[in-house]
């Protein structure tokens, strides 16, 4: 089955004091292009996350944002610079004595006067304990991503099948319209060449004329292109029904499809065929635009 490359999902996973929140957005891209944003001090998780993404996704731009909260570390998130605090208290007491200002140095006064006494603790994240929680959250988000991509893929597949059915009908109509074109071209060429030769006073070799007319007429035969077009339709349907990602194959197949109809348009000089070829090429372009979003 085919899958879309566009999806969005969020997931949260907790174990003990650690909670990991993951947000993933995916877009269409020719290759797998992951962009992982992790909290400061957790860069070591990036490669692990990218490895998980690569096992679930084969194509697309992937933007992943990770947030991690650790209750125990949050409670211990500040530390006191005791040396600075003691120095500040001594300085305030000395100032009071010098200026003859009575009073004690309170904690409020100390904190207001001593910049840098209380500061955020710089701690290195324990990645080994955090990693399993993060990996579980990423995998949960990827399950939701896969569900969304599969759902949109089914809608696209239904639309593709309707378009392929219509193209198949047009191929049948083109074949029917072109059945009498080769003998028609051959007879028309023989008549025109005969008239030209007679006007020039030259003798006509009927056998040679018939042979040349047949060669020229055969150049307008589109039966091979019709056979290949039907083969492409069948192959397109097969790719949609296989479990492997088929976006690249479908894109290449549409190029071959378009080549066949370009050849038909250049070979067949009949307006009935030409109009149908133009209509089919317009439909192929719509298919090509949608296939760009298939994994």
C-alpha positions as CSV (number, residue, x, y, z in Angstrom):
1,X,0.0,0.0,0.0
2,X,1.1,3.5,-0.6
3,X,1.7,6.1,2.2
4,X,1.7,9.9,2.2
5,X,4.8,11.7,3.4
6,X,2.8,14.4,5.2
7,X,1.8,13.8,8.8
8,X,1.9,15.2,12.3
9,X,1.9,13.5,15.7
10,X,2.7,14.1,19.4
11,X,3.5,11.6,22.1
12,X,4.4,11.6,25.8
13,X,6.0,8.9,27.8
14,X,6.9,8.8,31.5
15,X,9.0,6.5,33.7
16,X,9.7,7.4,37.3
17,X,10.7,11.0,37.5
18,X,11.4,11.4,33.8
19,X,8.9,12.5,31.2
20,X,9.7,12.9,27.5
21,X,7.4,14.8,25.1
22,X,7.9,14.4,21.4
23,X,6.4,16.3,18.5
24,X,7.0,15.1,14.9
25,X,6.1,16.7,11.5
26,X,6.8,15.0,8.2
27,X,6.8,16.6,4.7
28,X,7.6,15.3,1.2
29,X,11.2,15.1,0.2
30,X,13.2,13.0,-2.3
31,X,15.3,11.5,0.5
32,X,15.1,10.9,4.3
33,X,16.0,14.3,5.8
34,X,15.7,14.3,9.6
35,X,16.0,17.5,11.7
36,X,16.1,16.6,15.4
37,X,15.9,19.3,18.1
38,X,16.8,18.2,21.7
39,X,17.2,20.1,24.9
40,X,20.6,21.6,25.9
41,X,23.0,19.0,27.2
42,X,21.2,16.1,25.4
43,X,22.9,16.2,22.1
44,X,24.0,12.6,22.6
45,X,20.4,11.5,22.0
46,X,20.3,12.9,18.4
47,X,21.9,9.9,16.7
48,X,19.8,7.4,18.6
49,X,16.6,9.3,17.6
50,X,17.7,9.5,13.9
51,X,18.4,5.7,14.0
52,X,14.8,5.1,15.2
53,X,13.4,7.4,12.5
54,X,15.4,5.6,9.8
55,X,13.9,2.2,10.8
56,X,10.3,3.5,10.3
57,X,10.6,6.0,7.5
58,X,12.3,5.7,4.1
59,X,11.7,9.2,2.6
60,X,10.6,12.6,3.6
61,X,11.7,15.6,5.6
62,X,11.2,14.9,9.3
63,X,11.2,17.6,12.0
64,X,11.3,16.2,15.6
65,X,11.2,18.3,18.7
66,X,12.0,16.8,22.1
67,X,11.3,18.1,25.6
68,X,12.4,16.3,28.7
69,X,11.5,17.0,32.3
70,X,13.2,15.4,35.3
71,X,11.4,16.1,38.6
72,X,14.4,15.2,40.8
73,X,16.8,17.3,38.8
74,X,14.2,20.2,38.7
75,X,14.1,20.1,42.6
76,X,17.9,20.3,42.7
77,X,18.1,22.9,39.9
78,X,19.7,25.7,42.0
79,X,22.8,26.0,44.1
80,X,24.2,28.6,46.5
81,X,27.6,30.3,46.2
82,X,28.5,30.1,49.9
83,X,31.8,32.0,49.5
84,X,30.0,34.9,47.7
85,X,27.3,34.9,50.3
86,X,29.7,35.1,53.2
87,X,31.8,37.8,51.5
88,X,28.6,39.8,50.9
89,X,27.4,39.5,54.5
90,X,30.9,40.6,55.8
91,X,30.8,43.6,53.5
92,X,27.3,44.7,54.6
93,X,28.3,44.4,58.3
94,X,31.4,46.4,57.7
95,X,29.4,49.1,55.8
96,X,26.9,49.3,58.8
97,X,29.7,49.8,61.3
98,X,31.5,52.4,59.2
99,X,28.4,54.4,58.6
100,X,27.1,53.8,62.1
101,X,23.9,52.2,60.8
102,X,22.3,49.8,63.3
103,X,20.7,46.6,62.2
104,X,21.4,43.0,61.3
105,X,22.1,41.6,57.8
106,X,18.9,39.6,57.1
107,X,18.5,37.0,54.4
108,X,16.3,39.3,52.3
109,X,18.9,42.0,52.4
110,X,21.6,39.6,51.6
111,X,19.8,38.2,48.6
112,X,18.9,41.7,47.3
113,X,22.5,42.9,47.6
114,X,24.5,39.8,46.6
115,X,24.1,39.2,42.9
116,X,25.0,35.7,41.9
117,X,24.6,34.1,45.3
118,X,21.8,31.9,44.1
119,X,22.2,30.5,40.6
120,X,21.1,27.6,38.3
121,X,23.0,24.4,38.8
122,X,24.9,23.2,35.8
123,X,24.2,19.5,35.7
124,X,25.0,17.0,33.0
125,X,21.9,15.0,32.0
126,X,22.0,11.3,32.7
127,X,21.4,10.2,29.1
128,X,21.6,6.5,29.9
129,X,18.6,6.8,32.2
130,X,16.7,9.3,30.0
131,X,17.3,7.5,26.7
132,X,14.8,4.6,27.1
133,X,12.1,7.1,28.0
134,X,12.9,9.2,25.0
135,X,13.0,6.2,22.6
136,X,9.7,5.0,23.9
137,X,8.1,8.4,23.2
138,X,9.6,8.6,19.7
139,X,8.3,5.2,18.8
140,X,4.8,6.0,20.1
141,X,4.8,9.2,18.0
142,X,6.0,7.2,15.0
143,X,3.0,4.8,15.3
144,X,0.7,7.8,15.1
145,X,2.7,9.2,12.1
146,X,2.4,5.8,10.3
147,X,-1.4,5.7,10.9
148,X,-1.9,9.2,9.5
149,X,0.4,8.6,6.5
150,X,-1.4,5.3,5.8
151,X,-4.8,6.9,6.0
152,X,-3.9,9.6,3.6
153,X,-2.2,7.1,1.4
154,X,-5.5,5.1,1.1
155,X,-7.3,8.3,0.0
156,X,-4.6,8.9,-2.6
157,X,-4.7,5.3,-3.8
158,X,-8.4,5.5,-4.4
159,X,-8.0,8.7,-6.4
160,X,-5.1,7.1,-8.4
161,X,-7.3,4.1,-9.2
162,X,-10.1,6.4,-10.5
163,X,-7.6,8.3,-12.7
164,X,-6.0,5.1,-14.0
165,X,-9.4,3.7,-14.9
166,X,-10.2,6.8,-16.9
167,X,-6.7,6.7,-18.6
168,X,-7.4,3.0,-19.5
169,X,-10.7,4.0,-21.1
170,X,-8.9,6.7,-23.1
171,X,-6.3,4.2,-24.3
172,X,-9.1,1.9,-25.5
173,X,-10.7,4.9,-27.3
174,X,-7.3,5.9,-28.9
175,X,-6.8,2.3,-30.1
176,X,-10.2,2.2,-31.6
177,X,-9.8,5.6,-33.3
178,X,-6.4,4.6,-34.7
179,X,-7.4,1.2,-36.1
180,X,-8.0,2.5,-39.6
181,X,-5.3,5.1,-39.6
182,X,-2.4,3.1,-41.0
183,X,-4.3,1.9,-44.2
184,X,-5.8,5.4,-44.5
185,X,-2.3,7.0,-44.4
186,X,-1.0,4.4,-46.8
187,X,-3.7,5.0,-49.4
188,X,-3.5,8.8,-49.0
189,X,0.3,8.7,-49.5
190,X,-0.1,6.5,-52.6
191,X,-2.6,8.9,-54.2
192,X,-0.6,12.0,-53.5
193,X,2.7,10.5,-54.7
194,X,1.0,9.1,-57.9
195,X,-0.4,12.5,-58.7
196,X,2.9,14.2,-58.2
197,X,4.7,11.7,-60.4
198,X,2.1,11.9,-63.1
199,X,2.2,15.7,-63.1
200,X,6.0,15.4,-63.6
201,X,5.5,13.0,-66.5
202,X,7.3,10.2,-64.7
203,X,6.4,6.5,-64.8
204,X,5.1,5.0,-61.6
205,X,6.5,1.7,-60.3
206,X,3.4,0.5,-58.4
207,X,5.3,-2.1,-56.4
208,X,7.9,0.4,-55.2
209,X,5.3,3.0,-54.5
210,X,3.3,0.6,-52.4
211,X,6.4,-0.4,-50.4
212,X,7.4,3.2,-49.7
213,X,3.9,4.1,-48.8
214,X,3.7,1.2,-46.4
215,X,7.0,2.2,-44.7
216,X,5.8,5.8,-44.2
217,X,2.4,4.7,-43.0
218,X,3.9,2.3,-40.5
219,X,5.7,5.2,-38.9
220,X,2.3,6.4,-37.8
221,X,1.4,3.1,-36.2
222,X,1.0,3.6,-32.4
223,X,0.1,0.0,-31.5
224,X,3.4,-0.6,-29.6
225,X,2.9,2.6,-27.6
226,X,-0.6,1.5,-26.7
227,X,0.7,-1.9,-25.5
228,X,3.3,-0.2,-23.3
229,X,0.8,2.2,-21.9
230,X,-1.4,-0.7,-20.8
231,X,1.6,-2.3,-19.3
232,X,2.4,0.9,-17.3
233,X,-1.2,1.0,-16.0
234,X,-0.9,-2.6,-14.8
235,X,2.5,-1.9,-13.2
236,X,1.2,1.2,-11.5
237,X,-1.6,-0.8,-9.9
238,X,0.9,-3.5,-8.8
239,X,3.2,-0.9,-7.1
240,X,0.2,0.6,-5.2
241,X,-0.6,-2.9,-3.8
242,X,2.9,-3.8,-2.6
243,X,3.9,-3.2,1.0
244,X,7.2,-1.5,0.1
245,X,7.5,2.2,-0.4
246,X,6.8,2.9,-4.1
247,X,6.9,6.7,-4.5
248,X,10.2,6.7,-6.5
249,X,9.0,3.8,-8.7
250,X,5.7,5.6,-9.4
251,X,7.5,8.8,-10.3
252,X,9.8,7.0,-12.8
253,X,6.8,5.1,-14.2
254,X,4.9,8.3,-14.9
255,X,7.9,9.6,-16.8
256,X,7.7,6.5,-19.0
257,X,4.0,6.9,-19.3
258,X,4.3,10.5,-20.5
259,X,7.0,9.4,-23.0
260,X,4.6,6.9,-24.6
261,X,1.8,9.5,-25.0
262,X,4.2,12.1,-26.4
263,X,5.2,9.5,-29.1
264,X,1.5,8.8,-29.8
265,X,0.8,12.5,-30.2
266,X,3.7,13.0,-32.6
267,X,2.9,9.9,-34.7
268,X,-0.8,10.1,-35.0
269,X,-1.9,13.0,-37.2
270,X,-5.6,12.4,-36.5
271,X,-7.5,15.0,-34.5
272,X,-9.5,12.4,-32.6
273,X,-6.3,10.8,-31.3
274,X,-4.5,14.1,-30.7
275,X,-7.3,15.5,-28.5
276,X,-7.4,12.3,-26.3
277,X,-3.6,12.3,-26.0
278,X,-3.7,15.9,-24.8
279,X,-6.4,15.0,-22.2
280,X,-4.4,12.0,-20.9
281,X,-1.2,14.0,-20.6
282,X,-3.1,16.6,-18.5
283,X,-4.3,13.7,-16.2
284,X,-0.8,12.3,-16.0
285,X,0.5,15.7,-14.8
286,X,-2.1,15.7,-12.0
287,X,-0.9,12.2,-11.0
288,X,2.7,13.3,-11.1
289,X,2.0,16.2,-8.7
290,X,0.3,13.9,-6.2
291,X,2.9,11.2,-6.5
292,X,5.5,13.7,-5.2
293,X,3.9,13.2,-1.8
294,X,4.1,9.4,-1.8
295,X,6.8,7.7,0.3
